[in-house]
Each structure stands twice: as C-alpha cells, then as structure tokens.
Amino acid sequence: MILPTKHISQENALLSIGSQVLKFLNSSKTVSTLWEEMLITYRDNQNSNIDISYEWFVLTLDFLFIIKAIELKDGLLSRRTS
C-alpha cells in the first residue's frame, strides 16, 4: 500500500501519490482545494496512469501527516518546514 507491490502500481502507491501531493502544497490549502486541484490536473493529463479515489487521497494525507511531512493549522494543510 505504501510502496508498490504486484497489485499496486508504482503510480498508485501512497509514497508516489504523497510526492504529488507535496508538489501541490506550495502554499497552504484546504483539503478540498488540494483535492480539486489534483483532480483537474490528472483529468487534463491524458498520459496519466494515476486514478485515485478520495479515500486513497485521504490515506495519503494520513501517511504524510504521520511521517511529519505536512501539518494542519487553522483548517489549512501546508508542508512542514522543520
């Protein structure tokens, strides 16, 4: 789940999706704004093999929070700086 396996492609592993989430978090955003931006980008990219559900997106946020890569302040997600 976190890493690719024979049932989970590299593009759909939480680690890979987490790296994409961090790219979108160049400024503080709400969860819904981040989700919508990612959906628009993946829908517009015809060559993208990434097709994630909202549940998988939330699992990715949980993973990033657990490893202290992101933080939540006043309802906004942001990259953790220290």
FENDA-V798919 format. One record per backbone hydrogen bond with DSSP energy under -1.0 kcal/mol. CO is the residue of the C=O (numbers start at 1). NH is the residue of the N-H. Records with the same first field share a line. If there is no record, write none. Layout:
CO=NH, NH
This chain:
1=14
2=15
8=5
13=17
14=18
15=19
16=20
17=21
18=22
19=23
20=24
21=25
24=26
29=77
30=34
31=35
32=36
33=37
34=38
35=39
36=40
37=41
38=42
39=43
40=44
41=45
44=46
45=48
53=57
54=58
55=59
56=60
57=61
58=62
59=63
60=64
61=65
62=66
63=67
64=69
65=68
69=80
71=78
73=76
76=73
77=29
78=71
